[in-house]
Amino acid sequence: DGSMSAISVWADEVRRNTEWRFSAGYHFVNINDACEFHYPENCPDGRCVIGAIHNYTHQIDTTNRKLQLFKETVNEQSGDYIKVQQALKMVIHFLGDLHQPFHV
């Protein structure tokens, strides 16, 4: 099933795999008791849900620009296609995480 609701859980499913273990800290952000977010303090080195959304959105944009610039045809087995597909799955998931009270 390729629906958005079906792919929205992909990031939780893969973070247990060795290849994706690095992403475990991307699923939340810790903020202070005053509910104030300060990027350098709350998301050091971009390793929080806010940084992950920025990173994966940038990956999508960069890859799409490259494809348009070189007028490349993308097939479903290409590295660029897979990279964009995974980045979209991450963005969809992390936008959902932002709306979870215990993730922020």
VOBA-1610 file (N, C-alpha, C; in pm, whole numbers, padded with zeros to 5 digits, always signed):
BEGIN
Asp+00085-00118+00000Asp+00000+00000+00000Asp+00090+00124+00000Gly+00076+00208-00097Gly+00158+00328-00108Gly+00092+00453-00054Ser-00012+00437+00028Ser-00080+00555+00082Ser+00009+00627+00183Met-00020+00754+00205Met+00059+00832+00298Met+00053+00773+00438Ser-00063+00727+00480Ser-00074+00670+00614Ser+00008+00542+00627Ala+00016+00465+00521Ala+00094+00341+00525Ala+00244+00369+00530Ile+00290+00469+00454Ile+00434+00496+00454Ile+00478+00583+00571Ser+00383+00642+00642Ser+00419+00731+00753Ser+00487+00658+00869Val+00473+00529+00878Val+00536+00452+00987Val+00671+00394+00946Trp+00710+00410+00820Trp+00834+00352+00769Trp+00956+00392+00853Ala+00966+00518+00891Ala+01083+00566+00967Ala+01093+00497+01102Asp+00981+00466+01165Asp+00985+00391+01291Asp+01027+00247+01268Glu+00984+00191+01158Glu+01017+00052+01129Glu+01166+00033+01098Val+01225+00125+01024Val+01365+00106+00982Val+01467+00152+01086Arg+01430+00234+01181Arg+01530+00286+01275Arg+01591+00178+01363Arg+01531+00063+01366Arg+01588-00050+01441Arg+01694-00125+01360Asn+01696-00102+01229Asn+01796-00164+01142Asn+01930-00092+01158Thr+02038-00166+01149Thr+02171-00108+01164Thr+02192+00010+01071Glu+02147-00002+00948Glu+02166+00103+00848Glu+02100+00235+00887Trp+01991+00229+00961Trp+01913+00349+00996Trp+01920+00384+01145Arg+02000+00312+01221Arg+02005+00335+01366Arg+02040+00480+01400Phe+02118+00545+01314Phe+02158+00684+01335Phe+02037+00777+01348Ser+01923+00737+01293Ser+01806+00826+01288Ser+01722+00823+01415Ala+01758+00742+01512Ala+01675+00730+01634Ala+01655+00865+01703Gly+01757+00948+01709Gly+01746+01078+01774Gly+01673+01183+01693Tyr+01638+01150+01570Tyr+01568+01245+01483Tyr+01417+01248+01508His+01366+01161+01590His+01222+01147+01606His+01163+01239+01713Phe+01243+01322+01774Phe+01194+01409+01882Phe+01286+01530+01896Val+01244+01624+01979Val+01329+01737+02018Val+01298+01768+02164Asn+01400+01793+02242Asn+01383+01832+02381Asn+01387+01984+02390Ile+01288+02040+02457Ile+01284+02186+02476Ile+01279+02216+02624Asn+01302+02342+02660Asn+01305+02380+02801Asn+01164+02389+02860Asp+01157+02408+02990Asp+01028+02412+03060Asp+00939+02528+03016Ala+00998+02632+02960Ala+00921+02747+02912Ala+00867+02724+02771Cys+00889+02604+02718Cys+00845+02568+02582Cys+00905+02659+02476Glu+01029+02696+02495Glu+01100+02778+02398Glu+01200+02689+02326Phe+01207+02707+02194Phe+01300+02630+02113Phe+01413+02719+02066His+01535+02679+02095His+01655+02749+02050His+01739+02647+01975Tyr+01746+02664+01843Tyr+01806+02563+01757Tyr+01942+02514+01805Pro+02039+02603+01832Pro+02172+02552+01870Pro+02170+02471+02001Glu+02084+02508+02092Glu+02079+02439+02222Glu+01995+02311+02215Asn+01880+02319+02150Asn+01786+02207+02150Asn+01807+02109+02036Cys+01888+02147+01939Cys+01909+02060+01823Cys+02056+02066+01780Pro+02146+02027+01871Pro+02289+02036+01837Pro+02323+01953+01715Asp+02396+02013+01625Asp+02437+01946+01500Asp+02319+01898+01416Gly+02201+01958+01436Gly+02084+01920+01358Gly+02030+01783+01390Arg+02063+01731+01508Arg+02025+01594+01543Arg+01898+01593+01629Cys+01790+01640+01568Cys+01657+01636+01630Cys+01555+01634+01516Val+01429+01629+01548Val+01326+01621+01446Val+01324+01744+01355Ile+01352+01861+01411Ile+01355+01984+01330Ile+01471+01978+01231Gly+01588+01938+01278Gly+01704+01924+01191Gly+01683+01818+01084Ala+01617+01709+01121Ala+01590+01601+01026Ala+01499+01649+00913Ile+01395+01724+00948Ile+01304+01777+00845Ile+01383+01869+00751His+01466+01954+00806His+01548+02044+00724His+01640+01961+00633Asn+01709+01865+00688Asn+01803+01784+00612Asn+01736+01707+00498Tyr+01628+01636+00530Tyr+01564+01554+00428Tyr+01491+01638+00323Thr+01438+01753+00363Thr+01377+01844+00266Thr+01484+01897+00171His+01600+01928+00225His+01713+01974+00143His+01757+01865+00045Gln+01762+01741+00091Gln+01799+01630+00002Gln+01702+01617-00115Ile+01574+01630-00086Ile+01472+01622-00191Ile+01492+01735-00291Asp+01507+01856-00240Asp+01523+01973-00326Asp+01649+01962-00412Thr+01760+01927-00351Thr+01887+01915-00424Thr+01880+01810-00533Thr+01824+01696-00501Thr+01814+01588-00600Thr+01721+01627-00713Asn+01608+01688-00681Asn+01514+01731-00786Asn+01577+01836-00876Arg+01654+01930-00820Arg+01722+02031-00901Arg+01824+01966-00994Lys+01898+01870-00941Lys+01998+01800-01023Lys+01930+01728-01139Leu+01822+01662-01110Leu+01751+01589-01215Leu+01697+01683-01322Gln+01645+01798-01280Gln+01593+01895-01375Gln+01706+01958-01457Leu+01818+01986-01391Leu+01932+02049-01458Leu+01986+01959-01569Phe+01999+01832-01539Phe+02055+01740-01638Phe+01947+01668-01718Lys+01822+01706-01692Lys+01708+01648-01762Lys+01715+01495-01764Glu+01749+01443-01646Glu+01762+01298-01633Glu+01626+01232-01618Thr+01616+01115-01673Thr+01498+01033-01654Thr+01526+00945-01533Val+01432+00941-01444Val+01450+00864-01322Val+01375+00733-01334Asn+01446+00624-01310Asn+01375+00497-01303Asn+01370+00456-01156Glu+01281+00367-01123Glu+01256+00331-00983Glu+01371+00257-00917Gln+01471+00218-00992Gln+01586+00149-00935Gln+01707+00241-00917Ser+01696+00365-00964Ser+01810+00456-00956Ser+01833+00500-00811Gly+01958+00531-00781Gly+01993+00578-00647Gly+01922+00707-00612Asp+01908+00797-00710Asp+01839+00924-00684Asp+01693+00901-00650Tyr+01628+00812-00721Tyr+01486+00784-00696Tyr+01469+00727-00556Ile+01553+00633-00519Ile+01545+00571-00387Ile+01574+00673-00278Lys+01674+00759-00301Lys+01709+00863-00203Lys+01591+00958-00179Val+01529+01004-00287Val+01414+01095-00273Val+01297+01023-00207Gln+01273+00900-00245Gln+01163+00823-00186Gln+01183+00808-00034Gln+01303+00774+00007Gln+01331+00760+00150Gln+01321+00893+00223Ala+01371+00999+00161Ala+01363+01131+00223Ala+01218+01176+00239Leu+01134+01150+00139Leu+00992+01184+00151Leu+00926+01107+00264Lys+00959+00980+00277Lys+00904+00900+00387Lys+00945+00957+00521Met+01070+01000+00532Met+01118+01058+00658Met+01046+01190+00688Val+01032+01277+00588Val+00965+01406+00611Val+00820+01383+00654Ile+00750+01295+00587Ile+00611+01266+00624Ile+00604+01218+00768His+00692+01127+00805His+00692+01074+00942His+00726+01182+01044Phe+00832+01259+01018Phe+00875+01358+01116Phe+00777+01473+01132Leu+00706+01509+01027Leu+00600+01610+01043Leu+00491+01556+01135Gly+00463+01427+01126Gly+00370+01364+01219Gly+00424+01364+01361Asp+00555+01334+01376Asp+00617+01333+01509Asp+00605+01468+01578Leu+00616+01577+01501Leu+00606+01710+01560Leu+00471+01733+01629His+00371+01662+01585His+00237+01680+01641His+00207+01586+01756Gln+00305+01508+01795Gln+00289+01417+01908Gln+00340+01486+02035Pro+00259+01497+02138Pro+00299+01571+02258Pro+00427+01522+02322Phe+00455+01395+02319Phe+00575+01343+02385Phe+00696+01341+02294His+00683+01391+02172His+00796+01399+02081His+00859+01538+02085Val+00786+01635+02137Val+00837+01772+02147Val+00831+01814+02291
//
